[in-house]
Amino acid sequence: MLAASILQEVESGRRLDVAWEASGAPAAPDRAWIRSLTFGTVRLRGRLDHLLTTVGGRTPAELDSPVRTALRMGAYQILEMGSVPGYAAVSQSVEQVKATRSRAAAGLVNAVLRKLVAMAPAPSSGASPGVPPAGWGFPDPAEDMEGYLATWGSHPCWLIRRWIGRFGDAGARRLVEANNREPATYLRPVGIGSSDAAQALAAAGLLHRAEGEGEKGGSGSGEPDRRSRRHVGRCLRLRRGVDPAAALQVVPGVIQDPAASLVADYAAPSPGSLVADLCAAPGGKALALSAEAGVVVAADVRPRRLQRVVEGAHRLNARVWPVAADARFPPLRGAATVLADAPCTGTGTFRRRPDGRWRTKEADIARLAAVQRRILEGAASVVPLGGVLVYATCTLEPEENWGQVRAFLKRRPDFRMEPGPAPAQFLDERGCLVVLPHETGPAGNDGREDVGRLAGPSFDGAFSARMRRARA
Ligand SMILES: C[S@@+](CC[C@H](N)C(=O)[O-])C[C@H]1O[C@@H](n2cnc3c(N)ncnc32)[C@H](O)[C@@H]1O
């Protein structure tokens, strides 16, 4: 079964998005179903493992990897995928294990999943409830928020501890809930206006339609609440389940979360100027910036990832020049704007990259902060007097964000913060762009209101600091 082989590859260390792209998953509708199963199983791994341990008496970690994978996939289908009857999920999982493992292993899977079917909410509800039913053995959040968010919330303990320390119990809970929602897909048009792009996508039936909107709603209902759910800044929200490649055939652009798009806007190069994007692959920001800038030199140290930039530039006929180069030793000097969108722990993108939460370790923060420091030094070394340096990450961790920038500004007093344009709610007191997944999108369990005009689903997390080089 394709989903099982993708998850087995992830078990052996491959990234989920890479395994998914390489899997050759069939076309719709099976494609969407397999994606939902694989990404969902990884996303809720902590929750499923806790439940499987309670029911089966052994932690999945103690089991053989294919057996563990079959149990997790079966449990996810039983609890989360209303489209699959429980008994069908059980027999499919048992057959999967029988193909390569012993009868005893298949018997174990059968027994554990049958118990889960008996415990699960009525099939008509289609998904496990927002809070665990009593008797499922999850910690009570009123007594043990860390345990609750690590198990029901399905995140590693070290990260939960950090986030509770930083955002408090309620904030950490909202963040975890935002990370467990299926993210929406957005397209940022490049070289075509948003209205024209929205019209074209709507005509092709690819644009998200707000609830209650008529079949012929098109893009221009004009009601701000509906528009806010499909236009976020320059991004257009696609209808759920739409293949992004199909949307890109209708409208030239890039598939980009609103948070990444806000970073590109915040960089704000002067029209027609030269931009150097030193960590450019796969190229979303470089391609978005190419619509404003004169030329974007798009460098990345990994040639295979750079190939994605080459393809994007070709597809959009964009003025983007890909270069394989290390940002610590930039391949050019004198660009008016230098962007360092540095490698990071990516804790702001765990909705889209659910395996990231299990792959990332606490020690990675310090390791990557050291890498970012060297990249920032390299990037700064080629910014001319009067030029702009933009540092960006998609992590929420302070050591990689303001902590990194504060230390840099101490070392380099010739650089000063000069914030770029952004909605006020995303600019902090220093002028940095800060997007937090739980400060966007729908209200969490504590009943907060949606955040202003950017209502709708949550965004990824992002951080950026824009600095101008003047005389020290
Ligand atoms: C966060 S991603 C960049 C995303 C990209 N800016 C976009 O918008 O699509 C970070 C990139 O930095 C690259 N990278 C890591 N170390 C690097 C280095 N020393 N020099 C240049 N690129 C590097 C990685 O290969 C990766 O593609």
PDBQT file of the ligand as one rigid body, heavy atoms in Angstrom, charges set to zero:
ROOT
HETATM    1  C1  LIG A 501      14.339  28.409   4.639  1.00  0.00    +0.000 C 
HETATM    2  S1  LIG A 501      15.029  27.712   3.221  1.00  0.00    +0.000 S 
HETATM    3  C2  LIG A 501      14.839  29.038   2.073  1.00  0.00    +0.000 C 
HETATM    4  C3  LIG A 501      13.452  29.181   1.505  1.00  0.00    +0.000 C 
HETATM    5  C4  LIG A 501      13.416  30.106   0.303  1.00  0.00    +0.000 C 
HETATM    6  N1  LIG A 501      13.928  31.418   0.605  1.00  0.00    +0.000 N 
HETATM    7  C5  LIG A 501      12.014  30.254  -0.264  1.00  0.00    +0.000 C 
HETATM    8  O1  LIG A 501      11.358  31.251  -0.012  1.00  0.00    +0.000 OA
HETATM    9  O2  LIG A 501      11.578  29.349  -0.991  1.00  0.00    +0.000 OA
HETATM   10  C6  LIG A 501      16.724  27.765   3.579  1.00  0.00    +0.000 C 
HETATM   11  C7  LIG A 501      17.632  27.406   2.419  1.00  0.00    +0.000 C 
HETATM   12  O3  LIG A 501      18.961  27.695   2.825  1.00  0.00    +0.000 OA
HETATM   13  C8  LIG A 501      19.811  26.808   2.140  1.00  0.00    +0.000 C 
HETATM   14  N2  LIG A 501      21.127  26.856   2.825  1.00  0.00    +0.000 N 
HETATM   15  C9  LIG A 501      21.518  26.236   3.942  1.00  0.00    +0.000 A 
HETATM   16  N3  LIG A 501      22.795  26.596   4.245  1.00  0.00    +0.000 NA
HETATM   17  C10 LIG A 501      23.195  27.459   3.285  1.00  0.00    +0.000 A 
HETATM   18  C11 LIG A 501      24.401  28.169   3.032  1.00  0.00    +0.000 A 
HETATM   19  N4  LIG A 501      25.457  28.082   3.848  1.00  0.00    +0.000 N 
HETATM   20  N5  LIG A 501      24.443  28.973   1.945  1.00  0.00    +0.000 NA
HETATM   21  C12 LIG A 501      23.389  29.070   1.104  1.00  0.00    +0.000 A 
HETATM   22  N6  LIG A 501      22.237  28.422   1.289  1.00  0.00    +0.000 NA
HETATM   23  C13 LIG A 501      22.133  27.630   2.368  1.00  0.00    +0.000 A 
HETATM   24  C14 LIG A 501      19.088  25.494   2.181  1.00  0.00    +0.000 C 
HETATM   25  O4  LIG A 501      19.546  24.651   1.152  1.00  0.00    +0.000 OA
HETATM   26  C15 LIG A 501      17.630  25.958   1.989  1.00  0.00    +0.000 C 
HETATM   27  O5  LIG A 501      17.277  25.835   0.652  1.00  0.00    +0.000 OA
ENDROOT
TORSDOF 0
